[in-house]
């Protein structure tokens, strides 16, 4: 999922979780160091290292390129019809029926499709020629998802 789609999704991210963990490690280290434990200095050094390694954007970009470089920049297509959406890349294809979509989160940079709290896929705003076209698609997608869920049998 792109950074734009993650920002649209909101909520606590792993970066936020790691940031708080690193700060807690540093605070515990300071407390230990103030009472005279040498172990506190190790906590402080570890916390600062983890903080730098986990939060530095340049380092994160390098790690993503190193571990997932083959996936970056791959073309993706999304086909939309009355049954749902089909997301296709050179590596995989997935079909998302309208009935599985429970909500959409829309920002000025992306549209994220959800089933409950799980993101199913996203479209960047750049996929549309204009804001009016993007808004029309959002209305269409919301209508399709709502009508498909209403027509789907309940198990």
N, C-alpha and C positions, 0 to 999 in steps of 0.2 A: 504494500500500500504506500502511496506517495506521501511525502511530508504534508502536502496540502490536504490530502484526504484524512490523514491522522489528525491534523489540526481541526478539521471539520468535525471529526468523530468526538473530539474532546475527551474529558476524563483524565484520570491519572495515567501517565505513560511510564514506561520502564525507566526513562531518563529521570523523571521526577522521583520515582521510588528510589533509584540509586543515589540521586542527589541527597535525599533525606538520610539515607543510610550512611553515606559518606560523612555528612555533617555530624551525625550522631557519633560515629567512630572518632571523629576529631574531638568532639566535646568530651567524650569518655577519656580519650587520651590526655587532654588538658587536665581533667580532674585527677587522673592517676599521677600525672607529672607533678601537679601541685602538691600532692600528698607525699611525693618522694619516690614513687615507683618508676623504675627505669622503663618498665613495660609501656608506660604512658607515652613515651617518646616514639616507640614503635607504632603505637596506635595512631599518633598524630601523623607520622611519616606515611603510613599506609593509607590513612584517610585522605591526605592531600594527593597522593599518587592516584588513588582510585577516583578522586574527584576530577583530577586533570584528565586522566585517561577516558573516563566515561562521559565527560561533558564537553570536551574540545571538539568542535564541529569538524575541523580539518581532519582530526584523527578518526572520527566516526565515518566521514566520507571515504577515507583510505580503507578502513575496515570493511565497509560495504563493497567497495570496488574489489578488494582482495578476495572476499568470501563469496560474493554474488555477482562478480563482474560480468559473467556470461549472460546474466539476466537483464542487466542494465541496457537501456536503449533499444530493446527488442520492440518491434512494431506490435501493436495490439489492435484488434478490431472488435467492435461491439455491434452485433446485429440485433435489431429490435423488431419484434412482431407482436401479434395479439396473444401469443402463448407466453412470451417472456423475453429475456435477453440472453444472447449467447456471446460470451467473452472468449476470444481466441488469440493465442500467441503462438509463436513457432514451437513452444514446448508443451502447451496444453490447451484444451478447450473445455469450457464449462457452460452448462445451461442453467439459468436461474428463472424458474417459472414465476409469473407475477404473484401467484398465490403464496409464495414463500416470503415475499417482501412485506414486512410489517411497518416499516417507516423509511423515510428518506431524510437525510440531513443535507441541507443546501447552504453553501457559502458562495462568496463571489469567486472562489477558485476551484470548487469541485462539488460533485453530487455523490453522496455515499448512500448505498442501498443496504438496508439492515433486515435481518430476521431477529427480532427481539433486540439483544445487545450485540449480536455478532455481525460484523460487516461482511457483506456478500460480494461486493464489488463497488467500483466507483468510476465516474467519468470526470475528467478534468474539464474545466470551463472552456478551455481552448478547443474542445471537440465541437463546439457550436460556433456558427458564423456570427451570432449576435446574442445579446442578452435576452431579447424577445424570443428568439428561437430556443434558448436554454430554458426560459421560464415556461414556454409552451410545452417543452418536453417534460418538465417537472410536473406540470398539471396532468399531462397524459399519463405519466408513470404512476402518479398517486391515484388517479382514477382507475387505471388498469389493476393496480394492486388491490384497491378496495373492492372493486367488483369481482375480482377473482377469489378473494377470500370469502366474500359473501356467498358465492356460488359453490365453493368447495365443500364437500361433505365433511362433517365433524365426526372423528373417530372416537 
